[in-house]
Amino acid sequence: MLAPELGALGVGVDAVTSRQFCNELLARVAGEYPHARLVDWSSAAAAHPEWLYGDLIHPREGAEAAAMTDLLWTAIQPG
């Protein structure tokens, strides 16, 4: 757990800066936890834009969602 409570913080940054910052932070923090699995969602989504709605952020329902679930499930398996 990174914080004792969940909260929301709105920050006015562009999507590219925000994404880069978040990805770097997640990679750093995940490295501190031996059982953590970091899934490279950005690369997977970039390779499969059909998984996302036109905004290229929000996942579609149906077969696309199943493909995303498979990606995440595979990533969290031991070994």
Beta strands, then each sheet from edge to edge (+ up, - down):
end
